[in-house]
Amino acid sequence: MPVAFSPKSLRYEYELYVEQEIEYYKDSIPRVALLRIGDEAVTSLRQQEQTSFDEILLWAEVDRIIRNRLRVPAFNAWKRRRLRRLEEYRRPERWGLTNDGPLVSAIRTREHAHVLVAGARAEGPAIFLAANGCQVTALNDDPDLVDRVIHVAGEAGLISRFTPCVSALARFEPAPDDAPLAAVICTSDALQRLPIHERTRVINILKNATLDGGVHLVQTIAAGQSVLSLEELTSQYRGWATSVVPDRNADQVFLARKLVA
């Protein structure tokens, strides 16, 4: 049976946030600086009359020192900030979207749904969907872009709603225990670089992984330039209800809805 997604507690989100901030700090400093913090942790433990300690206790002390250096907010302060930020992130306008746009319309009433966001060059769509209750698989072949999405998600307390995936769309295939997809959001760059036969294979995989009534949104015109053929997409989605909808900045989106069997 597919795994069902359930919302996590704020306390759980907070612990993930703290862990992420500490790990980002460790990754941002030279190894010699991290070793110095380790020495500081040893000194601190000895001052606490810890005559013997193992590696787990030592790393816990290192994390405590880093947490103090970063001045990570206490839970109640983080909770107030998180709720304000979450309210802001739920607004389509925050991400340059409109209330009647295809992305916003597609996910209404789809709270806790599983959504694939593929090839996005910015974090907006993925964060918007997660803030509105979706479970998001964020797929991109650029690890820096995936990392940025996860970092913003962590700051917003949304990290548990994300599954990061560094991969080209051509190599992506849902795992057998993944929840079915309620929506697929696909930017032009994720598909246009693929040969037609590869696009056909990828689209068929995504169609089969999508629930009845689910939607696919595929960018066909970006910044006024045609990037994918409507004729090809219409042929690929034969048997689905299809339409073309305008989006902001002269973009155009192909929308396909899987008919209920």
C-alpha positions as CSV (number, residue, x, y, z in Angstrom):
1,M,0.0,0.0,0.0
2,P,1.3,3.6,-0.7
3,V,2.6,5.4,2.3
4,A,0.1,8.1,3.6
5,F,1.5,11.5,4.6
6,S,0.6,12.9,7.9
7,P,1.3,16.4,9.2
8,K,4.2,16.7,11.7
9,S,4.1,18.5,15.0
10,L,5.6,21.9,15.4
11,R,8.1,20.5,17.9
12,Y,9.2,17.9,15.4
13,E,9.6,20.7,12.7
14,Y,11.6,22.7,15.2
15,E,14.0,19.9,16.0
16,L,14.6,19.4,12.2
17,Y,15.2,23.1,11.8
18,V,17.8,23.2,14.6
19,E,19.5,20.1,13.2
20,Q,19.6,21.7,9.7
21,E,21.1,25.0,11.0
22,I,23.8,23.2,12.9
23,E,24.7,21.0,9.9
24,Y,24.8,24.0,7.5
25,Y,27.2,25.7,10.0
26,K,29.5,22.7,10.1
27,D,29.6,22.5,6.3
28,S,30.4,26.3,6.0
29,I,33.5,26.3,8.2
30,P,37.0,24.8,7.5
31,R,37.8,21.4,9.1
32,V,40.4,23.1,11.4
33,A,37.7,25.4,12.8
34,L,35.4,22.4,13.5
35,L,38.3,20.6,15.3
36,R,38.8,23.6,17.5
37,I,35.1,23.4,18.5
38,G,35.7,19.8,19.3
39,D,38.6,20.8,21.6
40,E,36.3,23.4,23.2
41,A,33.7,20.6,23.7
42,V,36.2,18.4,25.4
43,T,37.3,21.2,27.8
44,S,33.6,22.0,28.5
45,L,32.8,18.3,29.3
46,R,35.8,18.1,31.6
47,Q,34.7,21.3,33.4
48,Q,31.4,19.6,34.0
49,E,33.3,16.8,35.7
50,Q,32.6,14.4,32.9
51,T,35.6,12.2,33.6
52,S,34.7,9.9,30.7
53,F,32.6,10.5,27.7
54,D,32.0,8.8,24.4
55,E,31.8,10.1,20.8
56,I,28.0,10.6,21.0
57,L,28.3,12.8,24.1
58,L,31.2,14.8,22.5
59,W,29.2,15.5,19.3
60,A,26.2,16.5,21.4
61,E,28.4,19.1,23.2
62,V,29.7,20.3,19.8
63,D,26.2,20.8,18.6
64,R,25.3,22.7,21.8
65,I,28.3,25.0,21.3
66,I,27.3,25.7,17.7
67,R,23.7,26.2,18.6
68,N,24.8,28.9,21.1
69,R,27.1,30.6,18.5
70,L,24.2,30.7,16.0
71,R,21.8,32.0,18.7
72,V,19.2,29.6,17.5
73,P,15.9,30.8,18.8
74,A,14.1,28.9,21.5
75,F,11.0,26.9,20.5
76,N,8.4,29.5,21.4
77,A,10.2,32.3,19.6
78,W,10.7,30.1,16.6
79,K,7.0,29.0,16.7
80,R,5.8,32.6,16.5
81,R,8.1,33.5,13.7
82,R,7.3,30.2,11.8
83,L,3.5,30.8,12.0
84,R,3.9,34.4,10.7
85,R,6.2,33.2,7.9
86,L,3.9,30.2,7.0
87,E,1.0,32.6,6.6
88,E,3.0,34.7,4.3
89,Y,4.3,31.7,2.2
90,R,0.7,30.5,1.7
91,R,-0.1,33.7,-0.3
92,P,0.3,33.1,-4.1
93,E,1.4,36.7,-4.5
94,R,4.4,36.1,-2.3
95,W,5.8,33.9,-5.1
96,G,4.6,35.9,-8.1
97,L,1.5,33.7,-8.6
98,T,-2.1,34.7,-9.0
99,N,-5.2,33.3,-7.3
100,D,-6.6,32.2,-10.7
101,G,-3.4,30.9,-12.1
102,P,-3.0,27.2,-13.1
103,L,-0.8,26.2,-10.2
104,V,-3.0,27.7,-7.5
105,S,-6.2,26.4,-9.1
106,A,-4.7,22.9,-9.5
107,I,-3.9,22.3,-5.8
108,R,-7.0,23.8,-4.1
109,T,-8.6,21.2,-1.8
110,R,-5.5,19.0,-2.2
111,E,-4.1,19.3,1.3
112,H,-1.6,16.6,2.2
113,A,-1.4,15.6,-1.5
114,H,1.9,14.3,-3.0
115,V,3.2,16.7,-5.6
116,L,6.3,16.4,-7.9
117,V,7.9,19.7,-8.8
118,A,10.5,19.1,-11.5
119,G,13.1,21.4,-13.0
120,A,12.1,24.6,-11.2
121,R,14.8,27.2,-11.3
122,A,13.4,28.9,-8.1
123,E,12.0,27.7,-4.9
124,G,8.7,29.5,-5.2
125,P,6.3,26.8,-6.5
126,A,7.7,24.1,-4.2
127,I,7.5,26.3,-1.0
128,F,4.1,27.5,-1.9
129,L,2.8,24.0,-2.3
130,A,4.3,22.8,0.9
131,A,3.0,25.8,2.8
132,N,-0.4,24.9,1.6
133,G,-0.2,21.4,3.0
134,C,1.2,19.4,0.1
135,Q,4.0,16.8,0.4
136,V,6.5,17.9,-2.2
137,T,9.2,15.9,-4.1
138,A,11.6,18.6,-5.3
139,L,13.5,17.2,-8.3
140,N,16.3,19.0,-10.1
141,D,19.6,17.9,-11.6
142,D,21.3,20.9,-10.0
143,P,22.2,20.1,-6.4
144,D,22.6,23.7,-5.4
145,L,19.0,24.5,-6.4
146,V,17.7,21.5,-4.5
147,D,19.8,22.6,-1.5
148,R,18.3,26.1,-1.7
149,V,14.8,24.8,-1.7
150,I,15.5,22.6,1.4
151,H,17.2,25.5,3.2
152,V,14.2,27.8,2.7
153,A,11.9,25.0,3.7
154,G,13.9,24.5,6.9
155,E,13.7,28.2,7.8
156,A,9.9,28.0,7.3
157,G,9.5,24.9,9.3
158,L,8.4,22.9,6.3
159,I,11.3,20.5,6.0
160,S,9.3,17.4,6.8
161,R,7.0,18.1,3.8
162,F,9.9,17.8,1.4
163,T,11.7,14.9,-0.3
164,P,14.7,16.3,-2.1
165,C,15.8,14.5,-5.2
166,V,19.0,15.4,-7.2
167,S,18.3,13.8,-10.5
168,A,17.4,14.5,-14.1
169,L,13.8,13.9,-14.8
170,A,14.8,11.1,-17.3
171,R,16.2,9.1,-14.4
172,F,13.3,9.7,-12.0
173,E,10.9,6.9,-11.2
174,P,8.6,6.8,-8.2
175,A,9.4,4.1,-5.6
176,P,6.8,1.3,-5.2
177,D,5.9,2.6,-1.7
178,D,5.6,6.3,-2.7
179,A,2.2,7.8,-2.4
180,P,0.5,8.4,-5.8
181,L,1.0,11.8,-7.3
182,A,-1.9,14.3,-7.1
183,A,0.0,16.8,-9.3
184,V,3.1,17.2,-11.4
185,I,4.5,20.6,-12.0
186,C,7.1,20.5,-14.8
187,T,9.1,23.5,-16.1
188,S,10.2,23.6,-19.7
189,D,13.9,22.8,-19.0
190,A,13.1,19.5,-17.4
191,L,11.5,18.1,-20.6
192,Q,12.8,20.1,-23.6
193,R,16.3,18.7,-23.4
194,L,15.0,15.1,-23.8
195,P,14.6,13.4,-27.2
196,I,10.9,12.8,-28.1
197,H,11.1,9.1,-27.3
198,E,12.5,9.9,-23.8
199,R,9.8,12.5,-23.2
200,T,7.2,9.9,-24.1
201,R,8.7,7.3,-21.7
202,V,9.0,9.9,-18.8
203,I,5.5,11.3,-19.3
204,N,4.0,7.7,-19.3
205,I,5.8,7.0,-16.0
206,L,4.4,10.1,-14.4
207,K,0.9,9.5,-15.9
208,N,0.8,6.0,-14.4
209,A,2.0,7.4,-11.0
210,T,-0.8,10.0,-10.9
211,L,-4.2,9.5,-9.1
212,D,-7.5,9.7,-11.0
213,G,-8.4,13.4,-11.0
214,G,-4.8,14.4,-10.7
215,V,-3.2,17.1,-12.8
216,H,0.0,17.8,-14.8
217,L,1.1,21.3,-15.5
218,V,3.8,21.6,-18.2
219,Q,5.3,24.9,-19.2
220,T,5.1,25.3,-23.0
221,I,6.0,29.0,-23.5
222,A,8.6,30.7,-21.2
223,A,9.4,34.4,-21.5
224,G,7.6,34.6,-24.8
225,Q,9.5,31.7,-26.4
226,S,7.9,28.4,-27.4
227,V,9.7,25.6,-25.7
228,L,7.5,22.5,-26.2
229,S,5.0,21.6,-28.9
230,L,1.3,21.7,-27.9
231,E,0.6,19.1,-30.6
232,E,3.1,16.7,-29.1
233,L,1.8,17.2,-25.5
234,T,-1.9,16.8,-26.6
235,S,-0.9,13.5,-28.3
236,Q,1.0,12.3,-25.2
237,Y,-2.0,13.0,-23.0
238,R,-4.7,11.4,-25.2
239,G,-7.5,10.3,-22.9
240,W,-6.9,13.1,-20.4
241,A,-8.8,16.4,-20.3
242,T,-6.4,19.0,-21.6
243,S,-6.3,22.8,-22.0
244,V,-3.9,25.6,-22.4
245,V,-3.9,28.4,-19.7
246,P,-1.9,31.6,-19.6
247,D,0.3,32.4,-16.7
248,R,2.3,35.5,-15.6
249,N,5.1,37.0,-17.6
250,A,3.7,35.9,-21.0
251,D,4.2,32.2,-20.0
252,Q,1.9,29.5,-21.2
253,V,1.0,26.3,-19.3
254,F,-0.4,23.1,-20.7
255,L,-2.8,21.5,-18.2
256,A,-3.8,17.9,-18.3
257,R,-6.3,16.3,-15.9
258,K,-6.5,12.5,-15.5
259,L,-10.1,11.4,-16.0
260,V,-11.7,9.3,-13.2
261,A,-11.9,5.7,-14.5
